[in-house]
Amino acid sequence: MDNNDILIRVRYALNLRDRDMVEIFKLGGTEVTEETVRKLLIKSKETYRYQNDAEDHWEGEEREENIKCRNSMLESFLNGLIIFKRGKQEPKQGQPETPALENNENPNNSLLKKLKIALSLTSEDIMDILREAGVMITKGELSALLRKKGHKNYKECGDKYARNFLKGLTKKYRG
């Protein structure tokens, strides 16, 4: 799952409009236009990963106007989503004004962490959302996915968990 696909799925799950997306990016420190957002939300050929031959199953046309969403851009969007949903938090004394981007982290792990914060989800909520999508996960496994990279119990979040989390989130928020 690429970053553009993550943006598309989060937008759909949370029922965000283009204007909301522009505002969220702005809150995260990235200036984009509605036109740029539309270009970020175009599925690319790389998004479709079939077992043997993506060429035979691709029904769309490759467009030059696709904009590839970089990790820093996705991180900015997710940080902006936290502010959009929960409001701006005043930094504590000694903390930087804006958090440093975690470019070296797997985007799927970052997605889980940031959506957990933005939507005020508990670990139980995340487990229920994954269960809704048909994935059973233990509290220990989830804890490993939410840990900071470099921690001895850190586990990289695969596309399966991220995709099913967004699928369950869609069921929860859109019915």
C-alpha positions as CSV (number, residue, x, y, z in Angstrom):
1,M,0.0,0.0,0.0
2,D,1.5,3.3,-1.0
3,N,1.1,6.7,0.7
4,N,-1.4,7.9,-2.0
5,D,-3.6,4.9,-1.3
6,I,-3.4,5.6,2.5
7,L,-4.6,9.2,1.8
8,I,-7.4,8.0,-0.4
9,R,-8.6,5.5,2.2
10,V,-8.3,7.9,5.2
11,R,-10.2,10.5,3.3
12,Y,-13.0,8.0,2.4
13,A,-13.2,6.5,5.9
14,L,-13.4,9.9,7.6
15,N,-15.6,11.4,4.9
16,L,-13.3,14.4,4.3
17,R,-13.8,17.0,1.5
18,D,-11.1,18.5,-0.6
19,R,-11.3,21.7,1.4
20,D,-10.9,19.7,4.6
21,M,-7.8,18.0,3.2
22,V,-6.2,21.4,2.2
23,E,-6.9,22.6,5.8
24,I,-5.4,19.5,7.3
25,F,-2.3,19.7,5.3
26,K,-2.0,23.4,6.2
27,L,-2.3,22.5,9.9
28,G,0.4,19.9,9.5
29,G,2.8,22.6,8.0
30,T,2.4,21.8,4.2
31,E,0.8,24.2,1.9
32,V,-1.2,22.5,-0.9
33,T,-4.1,23.6,-3.2
34,E,-7.3,21.7,-3.9
35,E,-5.9,20.8,-7.3
36,T,-2.8,19.3,-5.7
37,V,-5.1,17.3,-3.3
38,R,-7.1,16.0,-6.2
39,K,-3.8,14.9,-7.9
40,L,-2.7,13.1,-4.7
41,L,-6.0,11.2,-4.6
42,I,-5.6,9.7,-8.1
43,K,-4.8,6.0,-7.9
44,S,-1.7,4.9,-9.7
45,K,-0.9,1.7,-11.4
46,E,1.4,0.8,-8.5
47,T,-1.6,0.9,-6.2
48,Y,-3.0,-2.3,-7.8
49,R,-0.9,-5.2,-6.7
50,Y,-2.2,-8.5,-8.0
51,Q,-0.4,-11.7,-7.5
52,N,0.9,-12.4,-11.0
53,D,0.1,-9.7,-13.5
54,A,-1.1,-6.2,-12.6
55,E,-1.0,-5.3,-16.3
56,D,-3.9,-7.6,-17.2
57,H,-6.1,-6.2,-14.3
58,W,-5.3,-2.5,-14.7
59,E,-8.4,-0.9,-16.1
60,G,-7.5,2.8,-15.5
61,E,-5.1,4.9,-17.5
62,E,-1.8,6.1,-16.2
63,R,-2.1,9.9,-15.8
64,E,0.8,12.2,-15.8
65,E,-0.9,14.5,-13.3
66,N,-0.5,11.9,-10.5
67,I,1.5,13.3,-7.6
68,K,3.3,10.8,-5.5
69,C,2.8,11.4,-1.8
70,R,6.2,11.3,0.0
71,N,6.5,10.1,3.6
72,S,7.1,13.7,4.8
73,M,3.8,14.8,3.1
74,L,1.9,11.9,4.7
75,E,3.4,12.6,8.1
76,S,2.4,16.3,7.7
77,F,-1.2,15.2,6.8
78,L,-1.4,12.9,9.8
79,N,-0.1,15.6,12.2
80,G,-2.6,18.1,10.7
81,L,-5.4,15.5,11.2
82,I,-4.6,15.4,14.9
83,I,-4.9,19.2,15.1
84,F,-8.0,19.2,12.9
85,K,-9.8,16.6,15.1
86,R,-8.5,17.5,18.6
87,G,-7.3,21.1,18.4
88,K,-3.9,22.7,18.7
89,Q,-2.0,21.8,21.8
90,E,0.2,24.3,23.4
91,P,3.8,23.0,23.7
92,K,5.1,22.3,27.2
93,Q,8.1,24.2,28.4
94,G,11.3,22.9,26.7
95,Q,9.4,21.2,23.9
96,P,9.8,22.3,20.3
97,E,6.9,24.2,18.7
98,T,6.2,21.6,16.1
99,P,7.1,17.9,16.4
100,A,9.9,16.5,14.3
101,L,8.8,14.4,11.3
102,E,9.5,10.7,11.7
103,N,10.6,10.0,8.1
104,N,12.5,6.9,9.0
105,E,9.5,5.2,10.4
106,N,7.2,2.8,8.5
107,P,4.2,4.9,7.2
108,N,1.9,2.1,8.4
109,N,3.1,2.3,12.0
110,S,2.9,6.1,11.9
111,L,-0.7,5.8,10.4
112,L,-1.8,3.6,13.4
113,K,-0.3,5.9,16.0
114,K,-1.5,9.2,14.5
115,L,-5.1,8.0,13.8
116,K,-5.2,6.6,17.4
117,I,-4.4,10.0,18.7
118,A,-6.5,12.0,16.2
119,L,-9.6,9.9,16.8
120,S,-9.0,9.4,20.5
121,L,-9.0,5.6,20.2
122,T,-8.0,3.2,22.9
123,S,-6.1,0.0,22.2
124,E,-9.4,-1.8,22.7
125,D,-11.0,0.4,20.1
126,I,-8.3,-0.4,17.6
127,M,-8.7,-4.1,18.3
128,D,-12.4,-3.8,17.8
129,I,-11.9,-2.0,14.5
130,L,-9.5,-4.7,13.3
131,R,-12.0,-7.4,14.4
132,E,-14.7,-5.7,12.4
133,A,-12.5,-6.1,9.4
134,G,-11.9,-9.8,10.2
135,V,-8.4,-9.5,11.7
136,M,-7.7,-10.8,15.2
137,I,-4.8,-9.2,17.0
138,T,-3.7,-9.5,20.6
139,K,-3.0,-6.5,22.9
140,G,0.7,-7.5,22.9
141,E,0.9,-7.5,19.1
142,L,-0.9,-4.1,18.9
143,S,1.4,-2.7,21.5
144,A,4.4,-3.8,19.4
145,L,3.0,-2.0,16.4
146,L,2.5,1.2,18.4
147,R,6.0,1.3,19.9
148,K,8.7,3.7,18.8
149,K,11.2,2.4,16.2
150,G,14.3,1.1,17.9
151,H,12.4,-0.2,21.0
152,K,13.3,-3.9,21.6
153,N,9.6,-4.9,21.1
154,Y,8.9,-2.7,18.1
155,K,7.3,-4.6,15.2
156,E,6.8,-3.1,11.7
157,C,3.2,-2.8,10.7
158,G,2.5,-4.6,7.4
159,D,0.1,-3.6,4.7
160,K,-2.4,-6.2,5.9
161,Y,-2.9,-4.6,9.3
162,A,-3.0,-1.0,7.8
163,R,-5.4,-1.9,5.0
164,N,-7.7,-3.8,7.4
165,F,-7.5,-1.0,10.0
166,L,-8.7,1.5,7.4
167,K,-11.4,-1.0,6.2
168,G,-12.7,-1.4,9.8
169,L,-12.5,2.4,10.3
170,T,-14.6,2.9,7.2
171,K,-17.2,0.5,8.6
172,K,-17.2,2.3,11.9
173,Y,-17.5,5.8,10.6
174,R,-19.5,5.3,7.4
175,G,-21.7,2.3,8.4
